[in-house]
Amino acid sequence: HSDQPIEHEWYTCRDVNEATSSNSYCSAWDGDIDSREEFEVASCACQTSSANNAYCVNWFCFEKGYDYWWPNLLWVLLSSILGGLPLFVIACEPKWFCSIYFWVPFFVWSGGFIMIGVWMAGIGVALISAAVL
């Protein structure tokens, strides 16, 4: 038993090497790999075929993966806490609530942290987090 999440993988052949009618193989393909924690995209192409052209000897592949969960939600949480920090000032000094000298810097401060959170986490995670909150 492994603690790794189960991955679901789908591959699409982009090119078939048909040197002979009896020997053909997929010589280029794209992959879509998903799990509970991340998703990956992959792309491979045959660089060198065998002498009889029956299979690929050397592949060139590119794979890129992104996390769904970790640490994306933490970036949104961090930016929300730091962005909302000035609101705690209101709790200590209620007279600032009506002051433009509080609200203009507050929106600049909070907006900056929101942009950092969205940049680090991604807009999708930020929307999901906002819906949960």
C-alpha positions in Angstrom: 0.0 0.0 0.0 1.4 3.4 -1.0 0.5 6.8 0.5 0.8 8.5 -2.8 -2.5 9.6 -4.3 -3.9 7.7 -7.2 -3.2 9.3 -10.6 -5.6 9.1 -13.5 -3.7 9.3 -16.8 -5.0 9.9 -20.3 -2.8 9.9 -23.3 -3.5 11.0 -26.9 -1.4 9.9 -29.8 -0.4 12.9 -32.0 1.6 11.0 -34.6 1.9 7.4 -35.7 5.1 6.0 -37.3 3.9 3.7 -40.1 7.1 2.5 -41.7 5.5 -0.8 -42.6 1.9 -2.1 -42.3 2.9 -4.6 -39.6 5.1 -2.3 -37.6 3.5 0.9 -36.5 3.8 2.7 -33.2 2.8 6.0 -31.6 5.8 8.3 -32.2 4.4 11.4 -30.4 1.8 11.8 -27.7 0.3 14.2 -25.1 -0.6 13.2 -21.6 -3.1 14.5 -19.1 -2.3 13.3 -15.6 -4.6 14.1 -12.6 -4.7 13.2 -9.0 -6.2 14.5 -5.8 -3.2 16.8 -5.2 -1.9 17.9 -8.5 -2.3 17.9 -12.3 0.4 17.4 -14.9 0.7 17.8 -18.6 3.2 15.8 -20.6 4.3 15.7 -24.2 6.7 13.2 -25.8 8.1 12.7 -29.2 10.3 10.0 -30.6 13.8 11.2 -31.4 15.4 7.9 -32.6 13.6 4.9 -34.1 15.0 1.4 -34.0 17.0 0.0 -36.9 13.9 -1.9 -38.2 11.6 1.1 -37.4 9.5 -1.2 -35.1 9.8 0.9 -31.9 11.3 4.1 -30.5 14.8 3.9 -29.0 15.1 7.5 -27.7 12.2 9.7 -26.5 12.2 13.5 -25.8 9.6 14.3 -23.1 8.4 17.4 -21.3 6.3 17.2 -18.2 5.0 20.1 -16.1 2.9 19.7 -12.9 1.0 22.0 -10.7 -0.4 21.5 -7.2 -4.2 21.8 -6.7 -4.0 22.3 -2.9 -0.6 22.8 -1.3 0.6 25.5 -0.8 -2.0 27.4 -2.8 -4.6 27.9 -0.1 -1.9 29.0 2.3 -1.0 31.9 0.0 -4.6 33.1 0.0 -4.9 32.7 3.8 -1.6 34.6 4.3 -2.6 37.4 2.0 -6.1 37.6 3.7 -4.6 37.8 7.2 -1.9 40.3 6.3 -4.3 42.3 4.0 -6.9 42.5 6.8 -4.4 43.4 9.5 -5.3 47.1 9.5 -8.9 46.2 10.4 -7.5 45.2 13.8 -6.4 48.8 14.2 -10.1 49.8 14.0 -10.8 47.5 16.9 -8.2 49.4 19.0 -9.1 52.9 17.6 -12.8 53.0 16.6 -12.5 56.7 15.7 -10.4 55.8 12.6 -13.3 54.0 11.0 -14.7 57.2 9.4 -11.3 58.6 8.5 -10.1 58.7 4.9 -6.6 58.6 6.2 -7.4 55.0 7.2 -9.4 53.7 4.3 -7.2 54.9 1.4 -4.0 53.2 2.8 -6.1 50.2 3.8 -7.3 49.6 0.3 -3.7 50.0 -1.1 -2.3 47.7 1.6 -5.1 45.1 1.2 -5.1 45.3 -2.6 -1.4 44.7 -2.7 -1.7 41.6 -0.5 -4.6 40.3 -2.5 -2.7 40.7 -5.7 0.3 38.8 -4.2 -2.1 36.0 -3.0 -3.7 35.7 -6.4 -0.4 35.7 -8.1 1.1 33.0 -5.9 -2.0 30.8 -5.6 -3.8 31.4 -8.9 -7.1 33.0 -9.6 -9.0 29.7 -9.4 -7.8 28.9 -5.9 -8.5 32.5 -4.8 -12.1 32.2 -6.1 -12.6 28.8 -4.4 -11.2 30.2 -1.2 -13.4 33.3 -1.4 -16.5 31.0 -1.9 -15.6 28.9 1.1 -15.0 32.0 3.3 
